[in-house]
Amino acid sequence: MKQIYANWMNNWENQLCFRSNNRVVRPFEWGVEWSRDWPVARMHPKNGHSEAAYLKLMNELAIQHSDHFFDYKTPTDFRIDGQNMVRFTSPVESPYPENNLVHGVFYPARNGRGARGSFNRKTAVIVLPHWNASFGQHQALAAGIAKFGMAAVRMTLPYHDHRMPPELQRADYAVSSNIGRTIHSTRQAVIDVRAMADWLQTQGYERIALCGTSLGSCYAYIASAHDDRFEVNVYNHCSTHFGDVVWEGLSTQHIREGLEGNVSVEDLRDLWSAISPPAYFDKYASKKKKSLFMYAAYDTTFPPHMSKDVVRNALQKGIDHKAVCLPCGHYTEGETPFKFMAGYHIISYLKRNL
């Protein structure tokens, strides 16, 4: 019976994954030019290095000086357009004007109270969607969080929906076979999250949580490791090395196709080490955090063995956490009944701990 269920789930996952027929295999690029404005590149300009050697050096330095690498200046142009759209200029500049404007849909707490029914401790959650999420996705989760007394902001990730350059149909510039651009996009996302927390503080919110799904989970983990304000965190579809996920995951096989023949999975682990949660496991564990790690038993995009490594690390390092394994896959979590299971675990954890 268990094998029958597994086969059914895997077939369903494949159907959902490959209903998208606009994936593009893009050429491999080192993307060293994307590093020019990184703080560590200013510390150590390229001088006779090969592209691979220099990008590996940039990753090493970014990890060593990660507080500097993910540092930023708080935006000065926060504004609300209409009733609930928060916008500001990203502290990290890209060549694409659309991508440099951050968008967030704000959901005030329905009852105006904090998570514990307190009027003097305003609470808010920043919701970070999955890769290639449409504008409408994760809005229901944010609205559900608000319904239970916590404000929520559903952020648009770099190169997604409003931030997508006109030549794209998918958020290909967020994760791609361009090594440097993928690092740049991740750095931008992490800093944008921290800047959104700055805006929430200007609105009087005293306790701020993160809820990231899939790629958003990676962004959330790195942001939280570098920011003490995020004491409560939800990582939905958690995983370890960025490069390993891209190499093994079902939904990123078109990216792997662009990478193969140019780098190995071992190279990729080093080239994207600075944007991988394991680089910051110790830093994260040194801070006072409460964490929910969620993963799916039949996930073919974020393989379960990588998620289990995250949970094992949390146990080894004594991180205050809860682990939940859902009986579904990556894509099927968005389907009934699994989306309601996920929503229950996420909102109840935030409600109890924020």
C-alpha positions in Angstrom: 0.0 0.0 0.0 2.8 2.4 0.9 4.5 1.8 -2.5 1.2 2.3 -4.3 0.8 5.7 -2.6 4.4 6.6 -3.4 3.9 5.8 -7.1 0.7 7.8 -7.2 2.3 10.8 -5.5 5.3 10.7 -7.8 3.1 10.5 -10.9 1.1 13.5 -9.6 4.3 15.4 -8.9 5.5 14.9 -12.4 2.2 16.0 -13.9 2.2 19.2 -12.0 5.9 19.9 -12.5 5.8 19.5 -16.3 2.6 21.3 -17.0 4.9 24.3 -17.5 6.2 24.1 -21.0 8.1 27.4 -21.2 11.3 26.3 -19.5 14.4 27.5 -21.4 17.8 26.0 -21.4 20.1 29.0 -21.2 23.8 29.0 -22.0 26.3 28.7 -19.2 27.9 31.9 -18.0 30.3 32.6 -15.2 28.8 36.0 -14.7 31.8 37.5 -13.0 30.6 41.0 -14.0 27.8 40.7 -11.5 30.4 40.7 -8.6 31.6 44.2 -9.3 29.5 45.9 -6.6 29.8 43.1 -4.0 31.6 44.4 -0.9 34.0 41.5 -1.0 34.9 42.3 -4.7 35.9 45.8 -3.7 38.1 44.2 -1.0 39.7 41.9 -3.5 39.4 42.9 -7.2 39.9 40.3 -9.9 43.6 40.1 -10.8 44.8 37.2 -12.9 42.3 34.8 -11.5 40.3 32.5 -13.8 36.6 33.0 -13.7 36.0 29.9 -11.6 38.8 30.6 -9.2 37.7 34.2 -8.7 34.1 33.3 -8.0 35.1 30.6 -5.6 37.3 33.2 -3.8 34.3 35.6 -3.7 32.2 32.9 -2.0 34.9 32.2 0.5 35.2 35.9 1.3 31.5 36.4 1.4 31.1 33.7 4.0 34.0 35.0 6.1 32.6 38.6 5.9 29.0 37.7 5.6 27.8 40.5 7.9 29.5 42.9 5.5 28.3 41.0 2.4 24.6 41.2 3.4 24.9 44.7 4.9 22.8 47.5 3.3 21.5 51.0 3.7 17.8 51.3 4.7 15.7 52.7 1.8 14.4 56.2 2.2 11.4 55.9 -0.2 9.0 53.5 1.6 5.5 54.1 0.4 2.1 52.5 0.3 0.3 52.6 -3.1 -3.4 52.2 -2.9 -4.5 50.5 0.3 -2.1 47.7 0.7 0.9 47.7 -1.8 4.2 48.5 -0.1 6.9 49.6 -2.4 10.5 50.8 -2.1 13.8 50.8 -4.0 15.9 47.8 -3.4 19.2 48.6 -1.7 20.9 46.3 -4.2 20.9 47.6 -7.8 20.5 45.3 -10.9 20.6 46.4 -14.6 16.8 46.0 -14.7 14.7 48.9 -13.5 11.7 46.7 -12.9 13.7 44.4 -10.6 15.0 47.3 -8.5 11.5 48.2 -7.2 10.4 45.9 -4.3 6.7 45.1 -4.0 4.9 43.7 -1.0 1.1 43.1 -0.4 0.3 44.1 3.1 -2.4 42.4 5.2 -3.2 44.2 8.5 -4.1 41.9 11.4 -7.9 41.4 11.2 -8.5 42.1 14.8 -5.7 44.7 15.3 -4.2 42.5 18.0 -0.9 40.7 18.3 -0.5 37.0 18.3 -1.2 36.7 22.0 -4.1 39.2 22.0 -1.7 41.9 23.2 -2.1 45.5 22.1 1.4 46.6 23.0 3.4 43.9 21.1 2.5 44.3 17.4 3.5 41.2 15.4 4.1 40.8 11.7 5.2 38.0 9.3 7.1 38.5 6.0 5.9 35.8 3.5 8.5 34.8 0.9 7.0 32.7 -2.0 8.5 29.9 -4.0 10.5 30.2 -7.2 8.3 31.3 -10.1 5.3 32.0 -7.9 2.7 34.1 -9.6 1.5 37.3 -8.0 -1.7 35.6 -6.7 0.1 32.7 -5.0 0.8 32.8 -1.2 -1.8 35.7 -0.9 -4.2 33.2 0.8 -1.5 32.3 3.3 -0.8 35.9 4.1 -4.5 36.6 4.5 -4.8 33.6 6.8 -2.0 34.8 8.9 -3.7 38.2 9.2 -7.0 36.5 10.1 -5.3 35.0 13.2 -4.1 38.3 14.5 -0.7 38.8 12.9 0.0 41.3 10.1 1.6 39.9 7.0 3.5 41.1 4.0 3.6 38.9 0.9 6.8 40.0 -0.8 7.7 39.7 -4.5 11.1 38.0 -5.0 13.7 39.4 -7.4 12.8 38.9 -11.0 9.2 37.7 -10.2 5.8 39.1 -11.3 6.1 43.0 -11.0 9.9 42.7 -10.9 10.2 40.6 -14.0 12.0 42.1 -17.0 9.9 42.2 -20.2 12.0 39.6 -22.0 11.2 36.9 -19.5 8.2 34.5 -19.0 9.7 32.9 -15.9 12.0 34.1 -13.1 15.0 32.7 -14.9 17.4 35.4 -13.7 16.8 34.5 -10.1 18.2 31.0 -10.5 20.0 30.1 -13.7 23.2 28.7 -15.3 24.7 32.2 -14.8 26.7 31.7 -11.7 27.3 35.3 -10.7 23.8 36.5 -11.5 22.3 33.8 -9.2 24.5 35.0 -6.3 23.6 38.6 -7.0 19.9 37.8 -7.0 20.1 35.9 -3.8 22.0 38.7 -2.1 19.4 41.1 -3.3 16.6 39.0 -2.0 18.1 38.6 1.5 18.7 42.4 1.7 15.2 43.2 0.5 13.8 41.0 3.2 15.7 42.9 5.8 14.7 46.2 4.3 11.0 45.1 4.5 11.5 44.5 8.2 12.8 48.1 8.5 9.5 49.3 7.0 7.5 47.2 9.4 9.4 48.7 12.3 8.5 52.2 11.1 4.8 51.0 11.3 5.3 50.0 14.9 5.7 46.3 14.6 7.9 45.0 17.4 8.1 41.3 16.6 8.7 40.1 13.0 8.8 36.6 11.7 9.8 35.0 8.4 7.8 32.4 6.5 9.7 31.2 3.4 8.7 28.5 0.9 11.2 26.6 -1.3 13.5 29.3 -2.7 11.9 31.7 -0.3 13.0 29.3 2.5 16.6 29.7 1.4 16.3 33.5 1.4 14.6 33.5 4.8 17.3 31.3 6.4 20.2 33.5 5.3 18.3 36.7 6.2 17.5 35.3 9.7 21.1 34.2 10.2 22.2 37.8 9.7 19.4 39.6 11.5 18.4 39.2 15.2 15.0 40.7 14.6 13.7 37.4 13.1 13.3 35.3 16.2 10.5 33.1 14.8 11.0 31.4 11.4 9.1 29.0 9.2 11.0 27.1 6.5 8.6 25.3 4.2 10.6 23.0 1.9 13.9 23.5 3.7 17.1 22.2 2.1 20.9 22.5 2.2 23.3 23.3 -0.6 21.9 25.6 -3.3 23.9 23.8 -6.0 22.8 20.3 -4.9 19.2 21.3 -5.1 19.6 22.7 -8.6 21.6 19.6 -9.7 19.2 17.0 -8.3 15.8 18.7 -8.4 13.2 17.7 -10.9 12.1 21.3 -11.7 15.7 22.5 -12.3 16.8 20.0 -14.8 16.8 22.6 -17.6 19.3 24.6 -15.5 21.5 21.5 -14.9 21.5 21.0 -18.7 23.0 24.5 -19.1 25.6 23.8 -16.4 26.7 20.3 -17.3 30.0 20.2 -19.2 31.1 23.4 -17.6 31.0 22.7 -13.9 30.5 19.6 -11.7 28.1 19.4 -8.8 31.2 19.6 -6.5 32.2 22.8 -8.3 28.7 24.2 -8.1 28.6 23.6 -4.3 31.7 25.8 -3.9 30.5 28.4 -6.5 27.2 28.9 -4.7 28.4 28.2 -1.1 27.7 31.8 0.0 24.1 31.5 -0.9 23.6 28.1 0.8 22.2 27.7 4.3 24.9 25.4 5.5 27.4 28.2 5.3 25.5 29.9 8.1 24.4 27.0 10.3 26.8 28.0 13.1 25.8 31.6 12.8 22.2 30.8 12.9 22.6 28.4 15.9 24.4 31.1 17.9 21.3 33.3 17.9 18.0 32.9 19.8 15.6 31.5 17.2 12.5 29.4 17.1 12.2 27.5 13.8 9.7 25.3 12.0 11.3 23.1 9.4 8.8 21.6 7.0 9.5 19.2 4.2 7.6 16.7 2.0 8.1 12.9 2.0 7.8 12.6 -1.8 9.5 15.8 -2.8 11.4 15.5 -6.1 12.4 19.2 -6.3 13.9 19.5 -2.8 15.0 15.9 -2.2 14.0 14.8 1.3 17.5 13.6 2.3 18.6 17.3 2.1 15.7 18.4 4.2 16.5 15.8 6.8 20.1 17.1 6.9 18.7 20.5 7.9 16.7 18.9 10.7 19.7 16.8 11.9 21.8 19.9 12.0 19.2 21.7 14.1 19.2 18.8 16.6 23.0 18.7 16.7 23.3 22.4 17.3 20.5 22.6 19.9 18.3 24.9 17.8 14.8 25.4 19.3 12.7 23.9 16.5 9.9 21.7 15.3 10.1 19.4 12.3 7.1 18.4 10.2 7.1 16.0 7.3 4.0 16.2 5.1 2.8 13.1 3.1 3.1 14.8 -0.3 5.6 16.3 -2.7 6.8 19.8 -3.6 4.1 20.7 -6.1 1.3 18.6 -4.5 1.7 20.6 -1.3 -0.2 23.3 -3.2 -3.1 21.0 -3.8 -6.0 19.9 -1.6 -5.8 18.6 1.1 -2.1 19.2 1.6 -2.2 23.0 1.3 -4.6 23.0 4.3 -2.2 20.8 6.3 0.7 23.1 5.5 -1.4 26.2 6.3 -2.4 24.7 9.7 1.2 23.9 10.7 2.5 27.3 9.6 -0.1 29.5 11.1 -0.4 27.5 14.4 3.4 27.6 14.8 3.5 31.4 14.2 0.5 32.0 16.5 2.1 30.0 19.4 5.6 31.5 19.1 5.4 35.0 17.8 
